[in-house]
Amino acid sequence: MGCPGLDKLENKYVLMLGREYAFRIGSIGGVEVVEAGRNGTKGMCCGAGGARMWMEEHTGKQVNVERSQELLATGATRIATACPFCYIMIDDGVKGEGVDEEQVKVGDIALHMLEAIEEGEANALRAPDTSMS
């Protein structure tokens, strides 16, 4: 099973988390959950497992690059992780593909959710008050 993580395409998220997280996040208004090809019990490691985070791989494709390519192939604009190792490995893989943060933002799930909450609050403050009509 892979480590926790999440992706967002506009309001479309690809989860590396697990079905229970997908259900909860998918219940948020305006969020659509999608999955990478390898997910759930068939999920793929970010590449940090087995101390690969500190190794230079020179044979074949690096695990984090392959996983990042799978996540990018979903069309997501956000990748959220729940593991600091996944964050580093996926962020490196995404940047290694020449994708900058304006195109795909990689970060911890808590930060993505906080941004969504803050954006929702800001939108609510900008919306006209119709309660007095």
N, C-alpha and C positions, 0 to 999 in steps of 0.2 A: 504494500500500500504506500502511496506517495505521501509526502509531507503536506501540511495544509497550505492552501493558496487560493487566490481568487483573481479573476480577470473582469474587466468591464469594457464593453463596446458600446459607446455612448451610454445607454443605460442597460447594456447587456453584459452580464458577468459570466466568466468562465471560472468554475471553481476547481481547485485542487484540494478542497477542504474535506468534503464528505457530504453525503445526502442530507444529514440533519441541518448542516449549515446552509446548503442550497435551498432547502425549504424555507428556512427563516429569512434569508436574504431575498429570496424570490417573492416573499410576501410583502416586501416594501414597495409602495406605489412607484411606478415608473421604472422598475428594475426587472429585467428579463434575465434569467439564468440559462446559460448554455454550458456545454461541457467540451473539454478537449477530447480528442480521439481516445487517448488512454486515460481512464478515470476510475474512481472507486477502487475496488480490489485489484483492478488491472492498471492502476495509476503508476506513474513513473516518478522516480526520485529526481530531485533537482540537481543532483550531482555532488552534493556535499557529503553524503553518506560514505562511510569507510575512509574518512579523512581526505577525500578527494579535493576538498576545498583548498588544501595546502599543497596539492600535487600539480605538477605540470604534466599534462597528458600529451603525448606526441603520436600515439597510435590511434587511428580512427577518429571519429567525431567525439568531441567532449560531451559528456552527459548533459551539462547545463545548456549547451548550445542546442542539442537536439530537443530538449524539453522546451526551451524558449521558442524554438521554431514552431513546435506544435502549438504553443499558446498563442503566438503571433498569427498563426494560420487561422485562428478563430475569428480574426478581425477585431479583437478586443482593443480598447483604448486604455484599459486599466488591468493590471495584474496585481492582485492582493495576496499576500502571504500571511501565514500565522506562525512563521518560524524564521528566526533571524538568519539562519543559514540559507533557507530558500530565498529570502529576500536578496541576499548578496549574490547568490549563484544565478538567479533568474535575472536580476538587474544587470549583471555582467553579460549574460547571454543576450539579452535584448539590446544592450548598447553595442555588443559585438556584431550584431546584425545591422548596425548603422541606423537604428531607430532611436530618436531622441525623446526626451520626456514630454515634449509637446504632443507627440504622436501616441505614445504608450507610457502611462505612468505606472511604475512598479512601487509598491509600498505595502506596509502592514495593513491587514484588514481593518484594524481599529482606526487607522488614519483615514482610510477610504470612507468608512462609515461616519467618522467625525466630520469630514468634508461634506458629505451628503446632508448631514444634520444641519451644519452651519449654512449650507446653500439653501436648504429648505426654510430655515429661519429668516434668512435674508430676503428670500422671495416672499415670505409671508409679510414681512415689514413693508415691502414695496407694493404689495397688492392693496387695492382700494378697500376701505372698510365698508362693507355692504350690510352690516348688522343693524344699522340705524334706519334702514329703509322701511 
